Amino acid sequence: MSPPGIRGAWGLVWDVRIPVLLSSSWVCNAALPTRSMDCLHGLTSPSTRPMDLKVQERYRTEEAPDLSAEDVDPEIAQGVSETEGTYHQLQLLTQRTPKRRYFFSPLNPAYAQAVHEDARTVQYTDKDEAAVRRKIDLRVLSLIIVSYNFNQFDRTNVGNAHVIPAFNDNFGISTNSKWTLGLSIFYVGYCILEIPANILQRRIGANRFFFLSMFWWGWSSLSLTYAKGYAAFLVLRVLLGIGEAGFYAGMVYYLSFWYKRHELAIRYAFCITATLPGALGGLLAFGLVRAHTSVLAGWQFLFLVEGIPVILMSFIMLSFLPSFPFSASFLTPRERAIAQARLNRDHRPQSHGGMNGWQGFKAIISDVNAWLCMLIYASFNVGVTTVSYFVPTLIRELGFTAINAQGLTVAPYLFAWLMVIFQAWHSDRTRDRGWHIMFSGTIALIGYIVLATCVEKSVGAAYFALFFVLGGLYSMFPMVMSWATAIFSPTSKRGVGTAFVVGISSTISIASPQIYFDPEDDFRKAHAISAGCVLLSILITFALRTRLTLLNKANKAKLVALKERGLERFESDDAGAEEIVDTDPRYHFMT
């Protein structure tokens, strides 16, 4: 504590104990607190006496402060109404709680429990909820959107670079088989580490996990700028896959802690689909490949411009992205309780407890819904994992120059982005997933059929078909993944489940680029195979939707029977109750 009488800037820093860089474990105690005195209004109630401002300010850090009993008057916490949503969080201020000692230390469950307890009793209005959701959008969603856009630049950059002869000469990519092998090898480490990475994220928190992931792949991408030879290209592709393992599934899992099930699809659409980065990547490539210096060629600027911002962004994520809602420093204690309470009325995510990783894995592999979700994702992902790399090549094969091919990728990606946003918005609005996924799949299927049949007859028709392919495929992403998060429960199973869907599907992605083996035939066979995979995805979606509809009807009948037998606990759906598992008859599946 600061000496009595000392105030001003130094006293404030002393009180808050802002960690300093590295030498004071800045990395091990990120993130830095977001300081704002106007965030403290939710701590008190007119019916209770005002809380000491010093106590309010001390409870603003990502990692809760290490305070002793004499720092806080216990009567202050006792005087706060439980309906304010701060009572149990303030009780922790009267206790000495251990800090995280090293980077991989788990988060303290005491703070999560305090927020959950406050969430059970907090009273709030729709206006309060909207204000909290808006703050979450501005902080959490904006960071996720920016970071994932950087992630997708890698997928589009390597495809844009491939149409440049200097890039192929530098890495010895002389045949189509060498190119497709370089694309496929990326998924080796990506698949193996997907589920372990997701388990690690739940242990250490999202900010630390995303920091590790982004720093790793950013450095690997930057290394492509100066690497030379085919062996170096393959090694760096493997390292990129290791760095990105768990990032996509981790984003999906992480956002489920912040949003209701019917709020997720539109937010996934903004942040985890590659349409906008695809458009920007083509635009950047169109300009950057013209840049030449005595040191760097045009294609090298693509990886330089991608790698450095990713590394910088990794530190921003570490510093400003909260691990979970209960540790969000940009929210007041009352707002944290509201953030948790509104989800408790929907799907009740839990950051601690429940199944461990192995138990979650066993629950997933024995769940038919998980396998059907995985098959849906794997089927349409065959097209996604190839089209993102081959769009510039496909356009070039239509007769355009390499530079013009990069510029012409912008329009199909922009159309796809608009379709992604509309489909996700309408899916959330109607609270439907199955029919919307089937519609998007049908659009992609039409595009592939046109490509497979008209590529020689009409350049315009083939180019227009790319609009349908990209729009249909990419609009399936947010709806399939938001559907998966709505199907799996409890939270520990959901985390393993999203990693399972992405990880197992990605094993198929290892072979996916190999279907583009017929450049001499304008990739007709590749388009036909992709069309078949999309059709399979549509059929499995219909089967899963039918199954979930029948499960909901069966669960409703069970509840009626249990109510008639007088089993009161099955009648209650109290927001403060424990998380409902997906095998419980009270659980309602989104269809």
C-alpha positions as CSV (number, residue, x, y, z in Angstrom):
1,M,0.0,0.0,0.0
2,S,1.1,3.5,-0.6
3,P,2.2,5.5,2.5
4,P,-0.6,7.6,4.0
5,G,-0.9,11.0,2.6
6,I,0.9,10.2,-0.6
7,R,-1.4,10.8,-3.5
8,G,-1.3,11.6,-7.2
9,A,0.2,9.6,-10.0
10,W,2.8,7.7,-8.0
11,G,0.3,6.7,-5.3
12,L,-2.1,5.4,-8.0
13,V,0.6,3.3,-9.6
14,W,1.6,2.0,-6.1
15,D,-1.9,1.0,-5.2
16,V,-2.8,-0.7,-8.5
17,R,0.6,-2.4,-8.7
18,I,0.8,-2.3,-12.5
19,P,3.3,-5.0,-13.6
20,V,6.4,-3.8,-15.5
21,L,7.8,-5.4,-18.6
22,L,9.3,-8.9,-18.4
23,S,11.5,-8.2,-15.5
24,S,8.4,-8.0,-13.3
25,S,6.7,-10.9,-15.1
26,W,4.6,-8.7,-17.5
27,V,4.2,-11.7,-19.8
28,C,3.2,-14.0,-16.9
29,N,0.6,-11.6,-15.5
30,A,-0.9,-10.1,-18.6
31,A,-3.2,-8.4,-19.3
32,L,-2.6,-4.9,-18.3
33,P,-5.6,-3.3,-16.5
34,T,-7.9,-1.0,-18.4
35,R,-8.3,1.9,-16.1
36,S,-11.3,4.1,-16.1
37,M,-13.0,5.7,-13.1
38,D,-16.3,5.8,-15.0
39,C,-16.5,2.0,-14.9
40,L,-17.1,2.0,-11.2
41,H,-20.7,3.0,-11.1
42,G,-22.0,-0.5,-10.9
43,L,-20.5,-1.3,-7.5
44,T,-23.0,0.4,-5.3
45,S,-26.7,0.7,-4.8
46,P,-28.8,3.6,-3.5
47,S,-30.0,1.3,-0.8
48,T,-26.5,0.6,0.4
49,R,-23.8,2.9,1.6
50,P,-21.2,3.9,-0.9
51,M,-18.1,1.8,-1.2
52,D,-14.7,3.1,-0.7
53,L,-13.3,4.3,-4.0
54,K,-9.9,2.8,-3.3
55,V,-11.5,-0.7,-2.9
56,Q,-13.4,-0.2,-6.2
57,E,-10.3,0.7,-8.1
58,R,-8.2,-2.1,-6.6
59,Y,-10.6,-4.7,-8.0
60,R,-10.0,-3.7,-11.7
61,T,-7.1,-6.0,-12.8
62,E,-7.2,-9.0,-15.0
63,E,-5.5,-11.0,-12.3
64,A,-7.1,-10.1,-9.0
65,P,-4.9,-8.1,-6.6
66,D,-3.1,-9.8,-3.7
67,L,-4.8,-8.0,-0.8
68,S,-4.8,-8.8,2.9
69,A,-7.7,-8.5,5.3
70,E,-6.5,-5.2,6.7
71,D,-6.6,-3.6,3.2
72,V,-10.4,-3.8,3.1
73,D,-13.1,-3.2,5.7
74,P,-15.2,-6.4,5.7
75,E,-18.3,-4.3,6.5
76,I,-18.0,-2.6,3.2
77,A,-18.5,-5.8,1.3
78,Q,-21.2,-6.9,3.7
79,G,-23.1,-3.6,3.0
80,V,-23.5,-4.3,-0.7
81,S,-26.9,-5.7,-1.9
82,E,-26.6,-9.1,-3.6
83,T,-28.9,-7.9,-6.4
84,E,-26.1,-5.5,-7.5
85,G,-24.1,-8.5,-8.6
86,T,-20.9,-7.5,-6.8
87,Y,-21.3,-9.1,-3.3
88,H,-19.2,-12.3,-3.7
89,Q,-16.6,-10.7,-5.8
90,L,-16.0,-8.1,-3.1
91,Q,-15.7,-10.8,-0.5
92,L,-12.5,-11.9,-2.2
93,L,-11.0,-8.5,-1.4
94,T,-11.0,-9.5,2.3
95,Q,-9.0,-12.7,1.6
96,R,-5.4,-13.3,0.6
97,T,-5.5,-15.2,-2.7
98,P,-2.5,-16.6,-4.6
99,K,-1.4,-15.0,-7.9
100,R,-0.5,-17.0,-11.0
101,R,3.2,-17.8,-10.5
102,Y,4.2,-18.6,-14.1
103,F,3.0,-18.4,-17.6
104,F,1.3,-21.8,-17.8
105,S,-0.3,-21.5,-14.4
106,P,-4.1,-22.1,-14.5
107,L,-6.5,-19.3,-13.6
108,N,-7.7,-19.1,-10.0
109,P,-11.2,-20.8,-9.9
110,A,-12.2,-18.6,-6.8
111,Y,-12.8,-15.6,-9.0
112,A,-14.9,-17.6,-11.5
113,Q,-16.9,-19.0,-8.7
114,A,-17.5,-15.5,-7.2
115,V,-18.8,-14.2,-10.6
116,H,-21.1,-17.2,-11.0
117,E,-22.5,-16.6,-7.5
118,D,-23.1,-12.9,-8.2
119,A,-24.7,-13.9,-11.6
120,R,-27.3,-15.9,-9.7
121,T,-28.7,-12.9,-7.8
122,V,-27.9,-9.9,-10.0
123,Q,-30.9,-7.9,-11.3
124,Y,-30.6,-6.0,-14.5
125,T,-32.7,-4.6,-17.4
126,D,-32.5,-5.2,-21.1
127,K,-30.8,-1.9,-21.4
128,D,-28.1,-3.1,-19.0
129,E,-27.6,-6.3,-20.9
130,A,-27.4,-4.4,-24.3
131,A,-24.7,-2.1,-22.8
132,V,-22.6,-5.0,-21.6
133,R,-22.9,-6.8,-24.9
134,R,-21.8,-3.6,-26.7
135,K,-18.7,-3.3,-24.5
136,I,-17.9,-7.0,-25.2
137,D,-18.3,-6.4,-28.9
138,L,-16.0,-3.4,-28.8
139,R,-13.2,-5.1,-26.9
140,V,-13.4,-8.9,-27.4
141,L,-15.0,-9.2,-30.8
142,S,-12.8,-6.4,-32.4
143,L,-9.6,-8.1,-31.2
144,I,-10.8,-11.5,-32.5
145,I,-11.8,-10.1,-35.9
146,V,-8.4,-8.4,-36.4
147,S,-6.4,-11.4,-35.2
148,Y,-8.3,-13.9,-37.4
149,N,-7.9,-11.7,-40.4
150,F,-4.2,-11.9,-39.9
151,N,-4.6,-15.7,-39.7
152,Q,-6.3,-15.9,-43.1
153,F,-3.8,-13.7,-44.8
154,D,-1.4,-16.6,-44.7
155,R,-3.9,-18.8,-46.6
156,T,-4.4,-16.3,-49.3
157,N,-0.9,-14.9,-49.5
158,V,0.7,-18.2,-50.4
159,G,-1.9,-18.7,-53.1
160,N,-1.3,-15.2,-54.5
161,A,2.5,-15.7,-54.4
162,H,2.2,-19.0,-56.3
163,V,1.1,-17.3,-59.5
164,I,4.4,-15.3,-59.5
165,P,7.3,-17.1,-61.3
166,A,9.9,-15.6,-59.0
167,F,8.3,-17.2,-55.9
168,N,8.2,-20.7,-57.5
169,D,11.8,-20.4,-58.7
170,N,13.0,-19.4,-55.2
171,F,11.4,-22.4,-53.6
172,G,11.9,-24.9,-56.4
173,I,8.2,-25.4,-57.0
174,S,8.5,-26.6,-60.6
175,T,5.4,-28.9,-60.8
176,N,1.8,-29.0,-59.6
177,S,2.5,-32.0,-57.4
178,K,5.2,-30.1,-55.5
179,W,2.8,-27.3,-54.9
180,T,0.0,-29.5,-53.7
181,L,2.4,-31.3,-51.3
182,G,3.5,-28.0,-49.8
183,L,-0.1,-27.1,-49.2
184,S,-1.0,-30.5,-47.7
185,I,1.9,-30.8,-45.3
186,F,0.7,-27.7,-43.5
187,Y,-2.1,-29.8,-41.9
188,V,0.1,-32.5,-40.4
189,G,1.0,-30.6,-37.2
190,Y,-2.3,-28.7,-37.4
191,C,-4.4,-31.9,-37.0
192,I,-2.2,-33.6,-34.4
193,L,-2.2,-30.6,-32.0
194,E,-5.8,-29.4,-32.5
195,I,-7.4,-31.0,-29.4
196,P,-4.3,-30.7,-27.1
197,A,-4.2,-27.0,-28.0
198,N,-7.8,-26.5,-27.1
199,I,-7.3,-28.1,-23.7
200,L,-4.3,-25.9,-23.1
201,Q,-6.3,-22.8,-23.9
202,R,-8.9,-23.6,-21.2
203,R,-6.1,-24.1,-18.7
204,I,-4.0,-21.0,-19.2
205,G,-6.6,-18.6,-20.7
206,A,-7.3,-17.3,-24.2
207,N,-5.0,-14.3,-24.1
208,R,-1.9,-16.4,-23.3
209,F,-2.8,-19.2,-25.7
210,F,-3.5,-16.8,-28.6
211,F,-0.2,-15.0,-27.9
212,L,1.8,-18.3,-28.2
213,S,-0.1,-19.3,-31.4
214,M,0.2,-15.9,-33.2
215,F,3.8,-15.3,-32.3
216,W,4.7,-18.8,-33.5
217,W,3.0,-18.6,-36.9
218,G,3.9,-14.9,-37.4
219,W,7.6,-15.8,-37.0
220,S,7.2,-18.8,-39.3
221,S,5.5,-16.6,-42.0
222,L,8.2,-13.9,-41.7
223,S,10.8,-16.6,-42.2
224,L,9.4,-17.3,-45.7
225,T,10.6,-13.9,-46.7
226,Y,14.3,-15.0,-46.6
227,A,14.0,-18.8,-46.9
228,K,15.2,-20.5,-50.1
229,G,14.7,-24.0,-51.5
230,Y,11.9,-26.6,-51.5
231,A,13.0,-28.2,-48.3
232,A,12.8,-24.9,-46.4
233,F,9.4,-24.3,-47.9
234,L,8.1,-27.6,-46.6
235,V,9.6,-27.1,-43.1
236,L,8.1,-23.7,-42.7
237,R,4.7,-24.9,-43.9
238,V,4.9,-27.6,-41.1
239,L,5.8,-24.9,-38.5
240,L,3.0,-22.7,-39.7
241,G,0.5,-25.6,-39.2
242,I,1.9,-26.1,-35.7
243,G,1.5,-22.5,-34.8
244,E,-2.1,-22.3,-36.1
245,A,-3.2,-25.5,-34.4
246,G,-6.1,-24.8,-32.1
247,F,-6.4,-21.1,-33.2
248,Y,-9.5,-21.5,-35.3
249,A,-11.3,-23.9,-32.9
250,G,-10.1,-21.9,-30.0
251,M,-11.7,-18.7,-31.4
252,V,-15.0,-20.6,-31.8
253,Y,-14.8,-22.0,-28.2
254,Y,-13.7,-18.7,-26.7
255,L,-16.6,-16.7,-28.1
256,S,-19.1,-19.2,-26.7
257,F,-18.1,-17.9,-23.3
258,W,-19.3,-14.4,-24.2
259,Y,-22.4,-14.8,-26.4
260,K,-25.7,-16.6,-26.4
261,R,-26.2,-19.4,-28.9
262,H,-28.4,-17.3,-31.2
263,E,-25.9,-14.4,-31.1
264,L,-22.9,-16.4,-32.4
265,A,-23.4,-17.0,-36.1
266,I,-23.3,-13.3,-37.1
267,R,-20.3,-12.8,-34.9
268,Y,-18.5,-15.8,-36.3
269,A,-19.3,-14.4,-39.7
270,F,-17.5,-11.2,-38.9
271,C,-14.4,-12.8,-37.4
272,I,-13.7,-16.4,-38.5
273,T,-14.4,-16.5,-42.2
274,A,-11.8,-15.7,-44.7
275,T,-13.8,-13.7,-47.2
276,L,-12.7,-10.2,-46.1
277,P,-9.0,-11.2,-45.8
278,G,-9.3,-12.9,-49.1
279,A,-10.4,-9.7,-50.8
280,L,-7.8,-7.6,-48.9
281,G,-5.1,-10.2,-49.6
282,G,-5.8,-10.1,-53.3
283,L,-5.8,-6.3,-53.3
284,L,-2.5,-6.2,-51.3
285,A,-0.9,-8.7,-53.6
286,F,-2.0,-6.7,-56.6
287,G,-0.1,-3.7,-55.3
288,L,2.8,-5.3,-53.4
289,V,4.1,-7.6,-56.2
290,R,4.9,-4.5,-58.1
291,A,7.3,-3.4,-55.4
292,H,11.0,-4.1,-55.9
293,T,14.1,-3.1,-54.0
294,S,17.7,-4.1,-54.1
295,V,17.0,-6.5,-51.2
296,L,13.5,-7.7,-51.6
297,A,11.4,-8.9,-54.6
298,G,7.7,-8.2,-54.9
299,W,6.5,-11.6,-53.5
300,Q,8.7,-11.2,-50.4
301,F,6.8,-8.1,-49.4
302,L,3.6,-10.3,-49.1
303,F,5.1,-12.3,-46.3
304,L,6.9,-9.4,-44.7
305,V,3.7,-7.3,-44.5
306,E,1.9,-10.3,-43.0
307,G,4.5,-11.6,-40.5
308,I,5.5,-8.4,-38.7
309,P,1.9,-7.2,-37.9
310,V,1.0,-10.8,-36.6
311,I,3.9,-10.7,-34.1
312,L,2.9,-7.3,-32.9
313,M,-0.8,-8.4,-32.7
314,S,0.2,-11.3,-30.5
315,F,1.4,-8.9,-27.8
316,I,-1.7,-6.9,-28.1
317,M,-3.8,-10.0,-27.6
318,L,-1.7,-10.9,-24.6
319,S,-2.2,-7.5,-23.0
320,F,-5.8,-6.6,-23.8
321,L,-7.8,-9.8,-24.4
322,P,-9.4,-11.2,-21.2
323,S,-9.0,-14.9,-20.5
324,F,-12.7,-15.3,-19.6
325,P,-15.6,-13.0,-18.7
326,F,-14.9,-13.4,-14.9
327,S,-11.4,-11.9,-15.4
328,A,-12.4,-9.1,-17.8
329,S,-10.8,-5.9,-16.6
330,F,-12.7,-3.7,-19.0
331,L,-15.9,-4.7,-17.2
332,T,-16.9,-3.6,-13.7
333,P,-17.8,-6.3,-11.2
334,R,-21.5,-5.7,-11.8
335,E,-21.0,-5.9,-15.6
336,R,-19.1,-9.2,-15.2
337,A,-22.0,-10.6,-13.2
338,I,-24.4,-9.4,-15.9
339,A,-22.2,-10.9,-18.7
340,Q,-22.3,-14.3,-16.9
341,A,-26.0,-14.1,-15.9
342,R,-27.3,-13.5,-19.4
343,L,-25.4,-16.6,-20.6
344,N,-26.7,-18.6,-17.6
345,R,-30.1,-18.1,-19.0
346,D,-29.0,-19.6,-22.3
347,H,-26.3,-22.3,-22.1
348,R,-24.4,-21.6,-18.8
349,P,-20.7,-21.9,-19.8
350,Q,-18.2,-22.8,-17.1
351,S,-14.5,-21.9,-17.2
352,H,-13.6,-24.4,-14.4
353,G,-14.7,-27.8,-13.3
354,G,-16.7,-30.3,-15.2
355,M,-15.0,-33.0,-17.4
356,N,-11.3,-33.1,-17.8
357,G,-9.8,-33.3,-21.3
358,W,-9.9,-37.1,-21.5
359,Q,-13.4,-37.3,-20.2
360,G,-14.5,-34.7,-22.7
361,F,-12.8,-36.6,-25.5
362,K,-14.6,-39.9,-24.5
363,A,-17.9,-38.1,-24.4
364,I,-17.4,-36.6,-27.8
365,I,-16.3,-39.8,-29.6
366,S,-19.3,-41.6,-28.3
367,D,-21.7,-38.9,-29.4
368,V,-23.4,-39.4,-32.8
369,N,-24.0,-35.7,-33.1
370,A,-20.3,-35.0,-32.9
371,W,-19.5,-37.4,-35.8
372,L,-22.3,-35.9,-37.9
373,C,-21.0,-32.4,-37.3
374,M,-17.5,-33.5,-38.2
375,L,-18.7,-35.0,-41.5
376,I,-20.6,-31.9,-42.4
377,Y,-17.5,-29.7,-41.8
378,A,-15.1,-32.2,-43.4
379,S,-17.2,-32.5,-46.6
380,F,-17.5,-28.8,-47.4
381,N,-14.1,-28.1,-46.1
382,V,-12.6,-30.1,-49.0
383,G,-13.6,-27.2,-51.2
384,V,-12.6,-24.5,-48.8
385,T,-9.1,-25.7,-48.2
386,T,-8.5,-25.9,-51.9
387,V,-10.3,-22.9,-53.3
388,S,-8.5,-20.4,-51.0
389,Y,-5.2,-21.5,-52.4
390,F,-6.3,-22.0,-56.0
391,V,-8.5,-19.0,-56.7
392,P,-5.7,-16.9,-58.3
393,T,-4.5,-20.0,-60.2
394,L,-8.0,-20.7,-61.5
395,I,-8.5,-17.1,-62.6
396,R,-5.1,-17.2,-64.3
397,E,-6.1,-20.4,-66.1
398,L,-9.0,-18.5,-67.6
399,G,-6.5,-16.5,-69.6
400,F,-5.6,-13.6,-67.4
401,T,-2.1,-12.5,-66.4
402,A,-0.7,-13.3,-63.0
403,I,-1.1,-9.7,-61.7
404,N,-4.6,-9.3,-63.1
405,A,-5.5,-12.7,-61.6
406,Q,-4.7,-11.3,-58.1
407,G,-6.8,-8.2,-58.7
408,L,-9.7,-10.3,-60.0
409,T,-9.9,-12.3,-56.7
410,V,-11.3,-9.2,-54.9
411,A,-14.8,-9.2,-56.4
412,P,-15.7,-12.9,-55.6
413,Y,-14.4,-12.5,-52.1
414,L,-16.4,-9.3,-51.5
415,F,-19.6,-11.1,-52.8
416,A,-18.8,-14.0,-50.5
417,W,-18.4,-11.6,-47.5
418,L,-21.8,-10.1,-48.1
419,M,-23.4,-13.5,-48.4
420,V,-21.7,-14.7,-45.2
421,I,-23.0,-11.7,-43.2
422,F,-26.5,-12.0,-44.6
423,Q,-26.8,-15.8,-44.0
424,A,-25.4,-15.6,-40.5
425,W,-27.6,-12.6,-39.6
426,H,-30.8,-14.4,-40.9
427,S,-29.7,-17.7,-39.2
428,D,-29.4,-15.9,-35.8
429,R,-32.7,-14.0,-36.4
430,T,-34.7,-17.2,-37.2
431,R,-32.6,-19.3,-34.7
432,D,-32.2,-21.9,-37.4
433,R,-29.0,-23.6,-38.6
434,G,-29.8,-26.6,-40.7
435,W,-31.9,-25.1,-43.5
436,H,-29.5,-22.2,-43.8
437,I,-26.5,-24.5,-44.1
438,M,-28.3,-26.6,-46.8
439,F,-29.1,-23.4,-48.8
440,S,-25.5,-22.2,-48.7
441,G,-24.3,-25.7,-49.7
442,T,-26.7,-25.6,-52.7
443,I,-25.3,-22.3,-53.9
444,A,-21.8,-23.7,-53.8
445,L,-22.9,-26.9,-55.5
446,I,-24.3,-24.9,-58.4
447,G,-21.1,-23.0,-58.7
448,Y,-19.0,-26.2,-58.9
449,I,-21.3,-27.7,-61.5
450,V,-20.9,-24.6,-63.7
451,L,-17.1,-24.7,-63.3
452,A,-17.0,-28.4,-64.1
453,T,-19.1,-28.0,-67.3
454,C,-18.6,-24.5,-68.7
455,V,-15.0,-23.6,-68.0
456,E,-14.0,-24.0,-71.7
457,K,-17.2,-22.7,-73.1
458,S,-17.5,-19.4,-71.3
459,V,-14.8,-17.5,-69.3
460,G,-17.5,-15.2,-68.0
461,A,-19.6,-18.1,-66.7
462,A,-16.6,-19.7,-65.1
463,Y,-15.6,-16.5,-63.4
464,F,-19.2,-15.9,-62.2
465,A,-19.3,-19.4,-60.8
466,L,-16.5,-18.5,-58.4
467,F,-18.8,-16.0,-56.8
468,F,-21.2,-18.9,-56.0
469,V,-18.5,-21.2,-54.8
470,L,-16.9,-18.8,-52.5
471,G,-20.2,-17.4,-51.2
472,G,-21.7,-20.8,-50.6
473,L,-18.7,-22.4,-49.0
474,Y,-17.6,-19.6,-46.7
475,S,-21.2,-18.8,-45.5
476,M,-21.3,-22.4,-44.2
477,F,-18.5,-21.8,-41.8
478,P,-20.1,-19.6,-39.1
479,M,-23.4,-21.6,-39.2
480,V,-21.7,-25.0,-38.8
481,M,-19.4,-23.9,-36.0
482,S,-22.2,-22.0,-34.1
483,W,-24.3,-25.1,-34.5
484,A,-21.6,-27.3,-33.0
485,T,-21.2,-25.0,-30.0
486,A,-25.0,-25.2,-29.5
487,I,-25.1,-29.0,-29.7
488,F,-22.3,-29.9,-27.2
489,S,-22.7,-29.4,-23.4
490,P,-21.1,-29.0,-20.8
491,T,-18.5,-26.5,-21.6
492,S,-15.6,-28.9,-21.3
493,K,-17.2,-31.2,-23.8
494,R,-17.9,-28.2,-26.1
495,G,-14.2,-27.2,-26.1
496,V,-13.1,-30.7,-27.0
497,G,-16.0,-31.0,-29.5
498,T,-15.1,-27.9,-31.5
499,A,-11.5,-29.1,-31.6
500,F,-12.6,-32.6,-32.6
501,V,-14.7,-31.2,-35.5
502,V,-11.9,-29.0,-36.8
503,G,-9.1,-31.4,-36.0
504,I,-10.5,-34.6,-37.5
505,S,-11.9,-32.6,-40.5
506,S,-8.4,-31.2,-41.1
507,T,-6.9,-34.7,-41.6
508,I,-9.0,-34.8,-44.8
509,S,-7.6,-31.4,-45.6
510,I,-4.1,-33.1,-45.9
511,A,-5.4,-34.8,-49.0
512,S,-7.7,-32.1,-50.3
513,P,-5.2,-30.1,-52.4
514,Q,-4.3,-33.4,-54.2
515,I,-7.7,-33.4,-55.9
516,Y,-6.4,-30.5,-58.1
517,F,-4.3,-32.9,-60.1
518,D,-5.6,-32.1,-63.6
519,P,-4.4,-28.7,-64.7
520,E,-4.3,-29.9,-68.3
521,D,-8.1,-30.5,-68.1
522,D,-8.9,-27.1,-66.5
523,F,-9.4,-28.9,-63.1
524,R,-12.7,-30.4,-64.3
525,K,-12.3,-33.5,-62.2
526,A,-11.3,-31.4,-59.1
527,H,-14.5,-29.4,-59.5
528,A,-16.6,-32.5,-59.8
529,I,-15.1,-34.1,-56.7
530,S,-15.7,-30.8,-54.7
531,A,-19.3,-30.8,-55.9
532,G,-19.8,-34.3,-54.7
533,C,-18.3,-33.4,-51.3
534,V,-20.7,-30.4,-51.0
535,L,-23.7,-32.6,-51.9
536,L,-22.6,-35.0,-49.1
537,S,-22.4,-32.1,-46.7
538,I,-26.0,-31.1,-47.6
539,L,-27.4,-34.6,-47.1
540,I,-25.6,-35.1,-43.7
541,T,-26.9,-31.6,-42.6
542,F,-30.5,-32.8,-43.3
543,A,-29.9,-36.0,-41.4
544,L,-28.5,-34.1,-38.3
545,R,-31.3,-31.6,-38.3
546,T,-33.9,-34.4,-38.4
547,R,-32.1,-36.2,-35.6
548,L,-32.0,-33.2,-33.4
549,T,-35.7,-32.3,-34.0
550,L,-36.6,-35.9,-33.0
551,L,-34.4,-35.6,-29.9
552,N,-36.1,-32.3,-28.8
553,K,-39.5,-34.0,-29.2
554,A,-38.4,-37.0,-27.2
555,N,-36.9,-34.7,-24.4
556,K,-40.1,-32.8,-24.2
557,A,-42.1,-36.0,-23.8
558,K,-39.7,-37.1,-21.0
559,L,-40.1,-33.8,-19.1
560,V,-43.9,-34.2,-19.2
561,A,-43.6,-37.7,-17.9
562,L,-41.2,-36.7,-15.1
563,K,-43.4,-33.8,-14.1
564,E,-46.4,-36.1,-13.8
565,R,-44.3,-38.3,-11.5
566,G,-43.6,-35.3,-9.3
567,L,-39.8,-34.9,-9.9
568,E,-39.5,-31.2,-9.2
569,R,-35.8,-30.9,-10.1
570,F,-36.6,-31.6,-13.8
571,E,-39.2,-28.8,-13.8
572,S,-36.8,-26.1,-12.8
573,D,-34.6,-24.3,-15.3
574,D,-33.2,-21.8,-12.8
575,A,-30.5,-19.6,-14.2
576,G,-28.3,-20.2,-11.2
577,A,-28.4,-24.0,-11.6
578,E,-25.4,-26.0,-12.7
579,E,-24.7,-26.3,-16.4
580,I,-27.2,-28.7,-18.1
581,V,-25.5,-31.5,-20.1
582,D,-26.7,-32.4,-23.6
583,T,-28.0,-35.7,-22.4
584,D,-30.4,-34.1,-19.9
585,P,-34.0,-34.0,-21.1
586,R,-34.1,-30.2,-20.2
587,Y,-31.5,-29.5,-22.9
588,H,-32.9,-28.1,-26.1
589,F,-30.9,-28.6,-29.3
590,M,-30.8,-25.8,-31.8
591,T,-31.8,-27.1,-35.2
